[in-house]
Amino acid sequence: MPEFSSTSRGQLMTCHDDLIRLFVEVVKEFDCKIIIGHRIKWEQDEAFKDKVSKVKWPNSLHNKYPSRAVDVIPYPVDWKDEDRNHMFGGYVLGVAKQLRIRVRWGHDWNKNKKLDDQKFIDSPHYELY
């Protein structure tokens, strides 16, 4: 059974209990890497500058503590494998539904289950709503 590295576990521990509970379940069946949970000011400033975030500090759910957002990608990491990243997103949403955790995925911001109508795609991003 897959398990988180110490780095991933450390990032996950900066998140809201519901996100921790969700990804502890996800990793049991689908190996993944936690990229970031909570972001401090300079990290959010960098994310905004690099255009990986649309919002400035302190307006991201990553900036709350505990974080109400987390960025996660399937492991081993392959940013170009869109099919696997989409499959992972669907898996995460399915587990969230089973656990009754309300989560929004950064590849389906409007939660309409269509991936082709997004203006900003952030596939590793999951947030509580």
MODELLER restraints for C-alpha pairs under 7 A, 6 or more apart:
rsr = mdl.restraints
at = mdl.atoms
rsr.add(forms.Gaussian(group=physical.xy_distance, feature=features.Distance(at['CA:1:A'], at['CA:28:A']), mean=5.80, stdev=0.5))
rsr.add(forms.Gaussian(group=physical.xy_distance, feature=features.Distance(at['CA:1:A'], at['CA:29:A']), mean=6.96, stdev=0.5))
rsr.add(forms.Gaussian(group=physical.xy_distance, feature=features.Distance(at['CA:2:A'], at['CA:27:A']), mean=6.07, stdev=0.5))
rsr.add(forms.Gaussian(group=physical.xy_distance, feature=features.Distance(at['CA:2:A'], at['CA:28:A']), mean=5.75, stdev=0.5))
rsr.add(forms.Gaussian(group=physical.xy_distance, feature=features.Distance(at['CA:2:A'], at['CA:31:A']), mean=5.42, stdev=0.5))
rsr.add(forms.Gaussian(group=physical.xy_distance, feature=features.Distance(at['CA:3:A'], at['CA:27:A']), mean=6.16, stdev=0.5))
rsr.add(forms.Gaussian(group=physical.xy_distance, feature=features.Distance(at['CA:3:A'], at['CA:28:A']), mean=6.86, stdev=0.5))
rsr.add(forms.Gaussian(group=physical.xy_distance, feature=features.Distance(at['CA:4:A'], at['CA:33:A']), mean=6.96, stdev=0.5))
rsr.add(forms.Gaussian(group=physical.xy_distance, feature=features.Distance(at['CA:8:A'], at['CA:33:A']), mean=5.87, stdev=0.5))
rsr.add(forms.Gaussian(group=physical.xy_distance, feature=features.Distance(at['CA:8:A'], at['CA:34:A']), mean=4.64, stdev=0.5))
rsr.add(forms.Gaussian(group=physical.xy_distance, feature=features.Distance(at['CA:8:A'], at['CA:35:A']), mean=6.85, stdev=0.5))
rsr.add(forms.Gaussian(group=physical.xy_distance, feature=features.Distance(at['CA:11:A'], at['CA:34:A']), mean=6.40, stdev=0.5))
rsr.add(forms.Gaussian(group=physical.xy_distance, feature=features.Distance(at['CA:11:A'], at['CA:36:A']), mean=5.57, stdev=0.5))
rsr.add(forms.Gaussian(group=physical.xy_distance, feature=features.Distance(at['CA:11:A'], at['CA:37:A']), mean=5.31, stdev=0.5))
rsr.add(forms.Gaussian(group=physical.xy_distance, feature=features.Distance(at['CA:12:A'], at['CA:20:A']), mean=6.10, stdev=0.5))
rsr.add(forms.Gaussian(group=physical.xy_distance, feature=features.Distance(at['CA:12:A'], at['CA:34:A']), mean=6.50, stdev=0.5))
rsr.add(forms.Gaussian(group=physical.xy_distance, feature=features.Distance(at['CA:12:A'], at['CA:37:A']), mean=5.89, stdev=0.5))
rsr.add(forms.Gaussian(group=physical.xy_distance, feature=features.Distance(at['CA:13:A'], at['CA:20:A']), mean=6.84, stdev=0.5))
rsr.add(forms.Gaussian(group=physical.xy_distance, feature=features.Distance(at['CA:14:A'], at['CA:37:A']), mean=5.74, stdev=0.5))
rsr.add(forms.Gaussian(group=physical.xy_distance, feature=features.Distance(at['CA:14:A'], at['CA:38:A']), mean=5.55, stdev=0.5))
rsr.add(forms.Gaussian(group=physical.xy_distance, feature=features.Distance(at['CA:14:A'], at['CA:66:A']), mean=5.49, stdev=0.5))
rsr.add(forms.Gaussian(group=physical.xy_distance, feature=features.Distance(at['CA:14:A'], at['CA:67:A']), mean=6.09, stdev=0.5))
rsr.add(forms.Gaussian(group=physical.xy_distance, feature=features.Distance(at['CA:15:A'], at['CA:37:A']), mean=5.63, stdev=0.5))
rsr.add(forms.Gaussian(group=physical.xy_distance, feature=features.Distance(at['CA:15:A'], at['CA:38:A']), mean=6.46, stdev=0.5))
rsr.add(forms.Gaussian(group=physical.xy_distance, feature=features.Distance(at['CA:15:A'], at['CA:66:A']), mean=4.74, stdev=0.5))
rsr.add(forms.Gaussian(group=physical.xy_distance, feature=features.Distance(at['CA:15:A'], at['CA:67:A']), mean=4.29, stdev=0.5))
rsr.add(forms.Gaussian(group=physical.xy_distance, feature=features.Distance(at['CA:15:A'], at['CA:68:A']), mean=6.19, stdev=0.5))
rsr.add(forms.Gaussian(group=physical.xy_distance, feature=features.Distance(at['CA:16:A'], at['CA:66:A']), mean=4.94, stdev=0.5))
rsr.add(forms.Gaussian(group=physical.xy_distance, feature=features.Distance(at['CA:16:A'], at['CA:67:A']), mean=5.52, stdev=0.5))
rsr.add(forms.Gaussian(group=physical.xy_distance, feature=features.Distance(at['CA:16:A'], at['CA:68:A']), mean=5.61, stdev=0.5))
rsr.add(forms.Gaussian(group=physical.xy_distance, feature=features.Distance(at['CA:18:A'], at['CA:101:A']), mean=6.62, stdev=0.5))
rsr.add(forms.Gaussian(group=physical.xy_distance, feature=features.Distance(at['CA:22:A'], at['CA:96:A']), mean=6.15, stdev=0.5))
rsr.add(forms.Gaussian(group=physical.xy_distance, feature=features.Distance(at['CA:26:A'], at['CA:92:A']), mean=6.44, stdev=0.5))
rsr.add(forms.Gaussian(group=physical.xy_distance, feature=features.Distance(at['CA:26:A'], at['CA:95:A']), mean=6.82, stdev=0.5))
rsr.add(forms.Gaussian(group=physical.xy_distance, feature=features.Distance(at['CA:31:A'], at['CA:74:A']), mean=5.94, stdev=0.5))
rsr.add(forms.Gaussian(group=physical.xy_distance, feature=features.Distance(at['CA:31:A'], at['CA:75:A']), mean=5.33, stdev=0.5))
rsr.add(forms.Gaussian(group=physical.xy_distance, feature=features.Distance(at['CA:32:A'], at['CA:72:A']), mean=6.67, stdev=0.5))
rsr.add(forms.Gaussian(group=physical.xy_distance, feature=features.Distance(at['CA:32:A'], at['CA:73:A']), mean=5.52, stdev=0.5))
rsr.add(forms.Gaussian(group=physical.xy_distance, feature=features.Distance(at['CA:32:A'], at['CA:74:A']), mean=4.05, stdev=0.5))
rsr.add(forms.Gaussian(group=physical.xy_distance, feature=features.Distance(at['CA:32:A'], at['CA:75:A']), mean=4.38, stdev=0.5))
rsr.add(forms.Gaussian(group=physical.xy_distance, feature=features.Distance(at['CA:33:A'], at['CA:72:A']), mean=5.62, stdev=0.5))
rsr.add(forms.Gaussian(group=physical.xy_distance, feature=features.Distance(at['CA:33:A'], at['CA:73:A']), mean=5.44, stdev=0.5))
rsr.add(forms.Gaussian(group=physical.xy_distance, feature=features.Distance(at['CA:33:A'], at['CA:74:A']), mean=6.14, stdev=0.5))
rsr.add(forms.Gaussian(group=physical.xy_distance, feature=features.Distance(at['CA:33:A'], at['CA:75:A']), mean=5.77, stdev=0.5))
rsr.add(forms.Gaussian(group=physical.xy_distance, feature=features.Distance(at['CA:34:A'], at['CA:71:A']), mean=6.11, stdev=0.5))
rsr.add(forms.Gaussian(group=physical.xy_distance, feature=features.Distance(at['CA:34:A'], at['CA:72:A']), mean=4.53, stdev=0.5))
rsr.add(forms.Gaussian(group=physical.xy_distance, feature=features.Distance(at['CA:34:A'], at['CA:73:A']), mean=6.74, stdev=0.5))
rsr.add(forms.Gaussian(group=physical.xy_distance, feature=features.Distance(at['CA:35:A'], at['CA:71:A']), mean=5.29, stdev=0.5))
rsr.add(forms.Gaussian(group=physical.xy_distance, feature=features.Distance(at['CA:35:A'], at['CA:72:A']), mean=5.50, stdev=0.5))
rsr.add(forms.Gaussian(group=physical.xy_distance, feature=features.Distance(at['CA:36:A'], at['CA:70:A']), mean=5.81, stdev=0.5))
rsr.add(forms.Gaussian(group=physical.xy_distance, feature=features.Distance(at['CA:36:A'], at['CA:71:A']), mean=5.36, stdev=0.5))
rsr.add(forms.Gaussian(group=physical.xy_distance, feature=features.Distance(at['CA:37:A'], at['CA:62:A']), mean=6.11, stdev=0.5))
rsr.add(forms.Gaussian(group=physical.xy_distance, feature=features.Distance(at['CA:37:A'], at['CA:67:A']), mean=5.87, stdev=0.5))
rsr.add(forms.Gaussian(group=physical.xy_distance, feature=features.Distance(at['CA:37:A'], at['CA:69:A']), mean=6.21, stdev=0.5))
rsr.add(forms.Gaussian(group=physical.xy_distance, feature=features.Distance(at['CA:37:A'], at['CA:70:A']), mean=4.43, stdev=0.5))
rsr.add(forms.Gaussian(group=physical.xy_distance, feature=features.Distance(at['CA:37:A'], at['CA:71:A']), mean=6.50, stdev=0.5))
rsr.add(forms.Gaussian(group=physical.xy_distance, feature=features.Distance(at['CA:38:A'], at['CA:62:A']), mean=4.83, stdev=0.5))
rsr.add(forms.Gaussian(group=physical.xy_distance, feature=features.Distance(at['CA:38:A'], at['CA:63:A']), mean=5.77, stdev=0.5))
rsr.add(forms.Gaussian(group=physical.xy_distance, feature=features.Distance(at['CA:38:A'], at['CA:64:A']), mean=6.85, stdev=0.5))
rsr.add(forms.Gaussian(group=physical.xy_distance, feature=features.Distance(at['CA:38:A'], at['CA:65:A']), mean=6.56, stdev=0.5))
rsr.add(forms.Gaussian(group=physical.xy_distance, feature=features.Distance(at['CA:38:A'], at['CA:66:A']), mean=6.81, stdev=0.5))
rsr.add(forms.Gaussian(group=physical.xy_distance, feature=features.Distance(at['CA:38:A'], at['CA:67:A']), mean=4.84, stdev=0.5))
rsr.add(forms.Gaussian(group=physical.xy_distance, feature=features.Distance(at['CA:39:A'], at['CA:62:A']), mean=5.37, stdev=0.5))
rsr.add(forms.Gaussian(group=physical.xy_distance, feature=features.Distance(at['CA:39:A'], at['CA:63:A']), mean=5.21, stdev=0.5))
rsr.add(forms.Gaussian(group=physical.xy_distance, feature=features.Distance(at['CA:40:A'], at['CA:63:A']), mean=6.33, stdev=0.5))
rsr.add(forms.Gaussian(group=physical.xy_distance, feature=features.Distance(at['CA:41:A'], at['CA:57:A']), mean=5.94, stdev=0.5))
rsr.add(forms.Gaussian(group=physical.xy_distance, feature=features.Distance(at['CA:44:A'], at['CA:56:A']), mean=6.58, stdev=0.5))
rsr.add(forms.Gaussian(group=physical.xy_distance, feature=features.Distance(at['CA:44:A'], at['CA:57:A']), mean=5.75, stdev=0.5))
rsr.add(forms.Gaussian(group=physical.xy_distance, feature=features.Distance(at['CA:45:A'], at['CA:56:A']), mean=6.35, stdev=0.5))
rsr.add(forms.Gaussian(group=physical.xy_distance, feature=features.Distance(at['CA:45:A'], at['CA:57:A']), mean=6.45, stdev=0.5))
rsr.add(forms.Gaussian(group=physical.xy_distance, feature=features.Distance(at['CA:47:A'], at['CA:53:A']), mean=5.32, stdev=0.5))
rsr.add(forms.Gaussian(group=physical.xy_distance, feature=features.Distance(at['CA:48:A'], at['CA:54:A']), mean=6.03, stdev=0.5))
rsr.add(forms.Gaussian(group=physical.xy_distance, feature=features.Distance(at['CA:48:A'], at['CA:55:A']), mean=6.26, stdev=0.5))
rsr.add(forms.Gaussian(group=physical.xy_distance, feature=features.Distance(at['CA:48:A'], at['CA:56:A']), mean=6.07, stdev=0.5))
rsr.add(forms.Gaussian(group=physical.xy_distance, feature=features.Distance(at['CA:57:A'], at['CA:63:A']), mean=6.99, stdev=0.5))
rsr.add(forms.Gaussian(group=physical.xy_distance, feature=features.Distance(at['CA:61:A'], at['CA:67:A']), mean=6.18, stdev=0.5))
rsr.add(forms.Gaussian(group=physical.xy_distance, feature=features.Distance(at['CA:61:A'], at['CA:68:A']), mean=5.12, stdev=0.5))
rsr.add(forms.Gaussian(group=physical.xy_distance, feature=features.Distance(at['CA:61:A'], at['CA:69:A']), mean=5.31, stdev=0.5))
rsr.add(forms.Gaussian(group=physical.xy_distance, feature=features.Distance(at['CA:62:A'], at['CA:68:A']), mean=6.04, stdev=0.5))
rsr.add(forms.Gaussian(group=physical.xy_distance, feature=features.Distance(at['CA:62:A'], at['CA:69:A']), mean=4.98, stdev=0.5))
rsr.add(forms.Gaussian(group=physical.xy_distance, feature=features.Distance(at['CA:62:A'], at['CA:70:A']), mean=6.81, stdev=0.5))
rsr.add(forms.Gaussian(group=physical.xy_distance, feature=features.Distance(at['CA:68:A'], at['CA:127:A']), mean=5.72, stdev=0.5))
rsr.add(forms.Gaussian(group=physical.xy_distance, feature=features.Distance(at['CA:68:A'], at['CA:128:A']), mean=5.58, stdev=0.5))
rsr.add(forms.Gaussian(group=physical.xy_distance, feature=features.Distance(at['CA:69:A'], at['CA:126:A']), mean=5.63, stdev=0.5))
rsr.add(forms.Gaussian(group=physical.xy_distance, feature=features.Distance(at['CA:69:A'], at['CA:127:A']), mean=4.11, stdev=0.5))
rsr.add(forms.Gaussian(group=physical.xy_distance, feature=features.Distance(at['CA:69:A'], at['CA:128:A']), mean=6.45, stdev=0.5))
rsr.add(forms.Gaussian(group=physical.xy_distance, feature=features.Distance(at['CA:70:A'], at['CA:125:A']), mean=5.85, stdev=0.5))
rsr.add(forms.Gaussian(group=physical.xy_distance, feature=features.Distance(at['CA:70:A'], at['CA:126:A']), mean=5.48, stdev=0.5))
rsr.add(forms.Gaussian(group=physical.xy_distance, feature=features.Distance(at['CA:70:A'], at['CA:127:A']), mean=6.42, stdev=0.5))
rsr.add(forms.Gaussian(group=physical.xy_distance, feature=features.Distance(at['CA:71:A'], at['CA:124:A']), mean=4.76, stdev=0.5))
rsr.add(forms.Gaussian(group=physical.xy_distance, feature=features.Distance(at['CA:71:A'], at['CA:125:A']), mean=4.39, stdev=0.5))
rsr.add(forms.Gaussian(group=physical.xy_distance, feature=features.Distance(at['CA:71:A'], at['CA:126:A']), mean=6.23, stdev=0.5))
rsr.add(forms.Gaussian(group=physical.xy_distance, feature=features.Distance(at['CA:72:A'], at['CA:124:A']), mean=4.84, stdev=0.5))
rsr.add(forms.Gaussian(group=physical.xy_distance, feature=features.Distance(at['CA:72:A'], at['CA:125:A']), mean=6.51, stdev=0.5))
rsr.add(forms.Gaussian(group=physical.xy_distance, feature=features.Distance(at['CA:73:A'], at['CA:124:A']), mean=5.41, stdev=0.5))
rsr.add(forms.Gaussian(group=physical.xy_distance, feature=features.Distance(at['CA:74:A'], at['CA:85:A']), mean=6.66, stdev=0.5))
rsr.add(forms.Gaussian(group=physical.xy_distance, feature=features.Distance(at['CA:74:A'], at['CA:88:A']), mean=6.59, stdev=0.5))
rsr.add(forms.Gaussian(group=physical.xy_distance, feature=features.Distance(at['CA:96:A'], at['CA:102:A']), mean=6.77, stdev=0.5))
rsr.add(forms.Gaussian(group=physical.xy_distance, feature=features.Distance(at['CA:96:A'], at['CA:103:A']), mean=6.79, stdev=0.5))
rsr.add(forms.Gaussian(group=physical.xy_distance, feature=features.Distance(at['CA:102:A'], at['CA:128:A']), mean=5.80, stdev=0.5))
rsr.add(forms.Gaussian(group=physical.xy_distance, feature=features.Distance(at['CA:102:A'], at['CA:129:A']), mean=5.85, stdev=0.5))
rsr.add(forms.Gaussian(group=physical.xy_distance, feature=features.Distance(at['CA:103:A'], at['CA:126:A']), mean=6.38, stdev=0.5))
rsr.add(forms.Gaussian(group=physical.xy_distance, feature=features.Distance(at['CA:103:A'], at['CA:127:A']), mean=5.34, stdev=0.5))
rsr.add(forms.Gaussian(group=physical.xy_distance, feature=features.Distance(at['CA:103:A'], at['CA:128:A']), mean=4.51, stdev=0.5))
rsr.add(forms.Gaussian(group=physical.xy_distance, feature=features.Distance(at['CA:103:A'], at['CA:129:A']), mean=5.88, stdev=0.5))
rsr.add(forms.Gaussian(group=physical.xy_distance, feature=features.Distance(at['CA:104:A'], at['CA:111:A']), mean=6.80, stdev=0.5))
rsr.add(forms.Gaussian(group=physical.xy_distance, feature=features.Distance(at['CA:104:A'], at['CA:126:A']), mean=5.62, stdev=0.5))
rsr.add(forms.Gaussian(group=physical.xy_distance, feature=features.Distance(at['CA:104:A'], at['CA:127:A']), mean=5.25, stdev=0.5))
rsr.add(forms.Gaussian(group=physical.xy_distance, feature=features.Distance(at['CA:104:A'], at['CA:128:A']), mean=6.26, stdev=0.5))
rsr.add(forms.Gaussian(group=physical.xy_distance, feature=features.Distance(at['CA:104:A'], at['CA:129:A']), mean=6.70, stdev=0.5))
rsr.add(forms.Gaussian(group=physical.xy_distance, feature=features.Distance(at['CA:105:A'], at['CA:123:A']), mean=6.98, stdev=0.5))
rsr.add(forms.Gaussian(group=physical.xy_distance, feature=features.Distance(at['CA:105:A'], at['CA:125:A']), mean=5.90, stdev=0.5))
rsr.add(forms.Gaussian(group=physical.xy_distance, feature=features.Distance(at['CA:105:A'], at['CA:126:A']), mean=4.66, stdev=0.5))
rsr.add(forms.Gaussian(group=physical.xy_distance, feature=features.Distance(at['CA:105:A'], at['CA:127:A']), mean=6.65, stdev=0.5))
rsr.add(forms.Gaussian(group=physical.xy_distance, feature=features.Distance(at['CA:106:A'], at['CA:121:A']), mean=5.99, stdev=0.5))
rsr.add(forms.Gaussian(group=physical.xy_distance, feature=features.Distance(at['CA:106:A'], at['CA:122:A']), mean=4.53, stdev=0.5))
rsr.add(forms.Gaussian(group=physical.xy_distance, feature=features.Distance(at['CA:106:A'], at['CA:123:A']), mean=5.08, stdev=0.5))
rsr.add(forms.Gaussian(group=physical.xy_distance, feature=features.Distance(at['CA:106:A'], at['CA:124:A']), mean=6.79, stdev=0.5))
rsr.add(forms.Gaussian(group=physical.xy_distance, feature=features.Distance(at['CA:106:A'], at['CA:125:A']), mean=4.85, stdev=0.5))
rsr.add(forms.Gaussian(group=physical.xy_distance, feature=features.Distance(at['CA:106:A'], at['CA:126:A']), mean=6.09, stdev=0.5))
rsr.add(forms.Gaussian(group=physical.xy_distance, feature=features.Distance(at['CA:107:A'], at['CA:115:A']), mean=6.22, stdev=0.5))
rsr.add(forms.Gaussian(group=physical.xy_distance, feature=features.Distance(at['CA:107:A'], at['CA:118:A']), mean=6.94, stdev=0.5))
rsr.add(forms.Gaussian(group=physical.xy_distance, feature=features.Distance(at['CA:107:A'], at['CA:121:A']), mean=5.09, stdev=0.5))
rsr.add(forms.Gaussian(group=physical.xy_distance, feature=features.Distance(at['CA:107:A'], at['CA:122:A']), mean=5.61, stdev=0.5))
rsr.add(forms.Gaussian(group=physical.xy_distance, feature=features.Distance(at['CA:107:A'], at['CA:123:A']), mean=4.88, stdev=0.5))
rsr.add(forms.Gaussian(group=physical.xy_distance, feature=features.Distance(at['CA:108:A'], at['CA:114:A']), mean=6.62, stdev=0.5))
rsr.add(forms.Gaussian(group=physical.xy_distance, feature=features.Distance(at['CA:108:A'], at['CA:115:A']), mean=5.88, stdev=0.5))
rsr.add(forms.Gaussian(group=physical.xy_distance, feature=features.Distance(at['CA:108:A'], at['CA:118:A']), mean=6.71, stdev=0.5))
